[in-house]
């Protein structure tokens, strides 16, 4: 038996903005270009309802700002809002969303050698905290 979850267009926009915004924050923090590509691939490789939402062709992802702080002011609350939204409607999809975003963040943070830079590691922690704030 499957559970049907209906999401409004605004809900879908919030989910896409949050997920792709997390990868954009990693890029703005200095994550390597190859990692950002892998992070984006991780988002489009998601399954379930989240996979369908993230893979949809859409122009409703609005990531703007003149600084990392501006972008973070928009994306971090979107991550928390996405988790609240999904947690209220279907906890399994909330877990799926969280896992998908964290896989994308981990993929984006991978340097060629060694550890991620301190700025990239700090942004990954902020993204995780925003996901867990719900």
TITORBA-69847 format. One record per residue (C-alpha): x, y, z; residue in three letters. Coordinates in steps of 0.02 Angstrom, whole numbers, padded with zeros to 5 digits. Layout:
<atoms>
- u:v:w:resn
- X:Y:Z:ALA
...
</atoms>
This chain:
<atoms>
- u:v:w:resn
- 00000:00000:00000:UNK
- 00071:00169:-00046:UNK
- 00032:00335:00033:UNK
- -00007:00477:-00084:UNK
- 00064:00643:-00032:UNK
- 00005:00798:-00117:UNK
- 00120:00946:-00118:UNK
- 00073:01118:-00177:UNK
- 00180:01206:-00306:UNK
- 00245:01317:-00164:UNK
- 00291:01162:-00062:UNK
- 00388:01091:-00210:UNK
- 00476:01257:-00236:UNK
- 00527:01260:-00052:UNK
- 00599:01085:-00065:UNK
- 00695:01122:-00225:UNK
- 00760:01289:-00162:UNK
- 00818:01209:00000:UNK
- 00904:01060:-00081:UNK
- 00987:01151:-00225:UNK
- 01023:01296:-00109:UNK
- 01123:01181:00004:UNK
- 01234:01135:-00143:UNK
- 01247:01319:-00191:UNK
- 01302:01361:-00014:UNK
- 01437:01229:-00025:UNK
- 01496:01306:-00189:UNK
- 01494:01481:-00115:UNK
- 01598:01417:00031:UNK
- 01735:01356:-00085:UNK
- 01691:01175:-00118:UNK
- 01779:01110:-00275:UNK
- 01687:01120:-00442:UNK
- 01694:00931:-00463:UNK
- 01615:00911:-00292:UNK
- 01474:01030:-00336:UNK
- 01438:00926:-00490:UNK
- 01432:00769:-00384:UNK
- 01318:00857:-00260:UNK
- 01197:00905:-00397:UNK
- 01200:00728:-00465:UNK
- 01159:00664:-00291:UNK
- 01004:00774:-00287:UNK
- 00942:00714:-00456:UNK
- 00976:00533:-00404:UNK
- 00855:00540:-00259:UNK
- 00710:00418:-00252:UNK
- 00532:00425:-00189:UNK
- 00428:00582:-00186:UNK
- 00584:00686:-00153:UNK
- 00667:00614:-00307:UNK
- 00519:00662:-00415:UNK
- 00515:00838:-00344:UNK
- 00702:00868:-00362:UNK
- 00713:00794:-00537:UNK
- 00570:00897:-00606:UNK
- 00614:01032:-00732:UNK
- 00570:01193:-00647:UNK
- 00612:01377:-00644:UNK
- 00553:01403:-00465:UNK
- 00724:01390:-00382:UNK
- 00769:01566:-00330:UNK
- 00943:01578:-00257:UNK
- 01001:01755:-00246:UNK
- 01113:01862:-00142:UNK
- 01272:01960:-00157:UNK
- 01363:01864:-00022:UNK
- 01370:01694:00059:UNK
- 01278:01771:00207:UNK
- 01135:01829:00095:UNK
- 01121:01657:00018:UNK
- 01129:01572:00189:UNK
- 00992:01689:00255:UNK
- 00879:01618:00120:UNK
- 00933:01436:00108:UNK
- 00957:01385:00290:UNK
- 00778:01432:00341:UNK
- 00716:01346:00183:UNK
- 00800:01185:00239:UNK
- 00714:01195:00408:UNK
- 00547:01239:00326:UNK
- 00564:01090:00208:UNK
- 00593:00973:00354:UNK
- 00441:01045:00447:UNK
- 00334:01029:00293:UNK
- 00382:00848:00261:UNK
- 00382:00802:00444:UNK
- 00201:00856:00457:UNK
- 00146:00767:00299:UNK
- 00255:00611:00290:UNK
- 00399:00578:00410:UNK
- 00478:00449:00294:UNK
- 00496:00579:00158:UNK
- 00570:00699:00284:UNK
- 00704:00569:00319:UNK
- 00727:00542:00132:UNK
- 00748:00730:00104:UNK
- 00873:00747:00247:UNK
- 00974:00598:00187:UNK
- 00972:00660:00007:UNK
- 01032:00834:00054:UNK
- 01168:00765:00168:UNK
- 01231:00649:00031:UNK
- 01236:00797:-00088:UNK
- 01329:00904:00041:UNK
- 01453:00764:00075:UNK
- 01481:00740:-00112:UNK
- 01504:00927:-00136:UNK
- 01629:00939:00006:UNK
- 01748:00805:-00058:UNK
- 01916:00879:-00104:UNK
- 02035:00790:-00220:UNK
- 02155:00758:-00077:UNK
- 02144:00776:00110:UNK
- 02004:00855:00209:UNK
- 01877:00988:00156:UNK
- 01930:01165:00191:UNK
- 01875:01237:00359:UNK
- 01748:01351:00273:UNK
- 01670:01207:00177:UNK
- 01665:01097:00333:UNK
- 01584:01238:00432:UNK
- 01450:01263:00299:UNK
- 01413:01077:00298:UNK
- 01385:01086:00487:UNK
- 01268:01236:00467:UNK
- 01168:01144:00335:UNK
- 01154:00991:00448:UNK
- 01099:01101:00593:UNK
- 00964:01183:00485:UNK
- 00899:01011:00434:UNK
- 00897:00955:00615:UNK
- 00812:01113:00681:UNK
- 00641:01049:00627:UNK
</atoms>
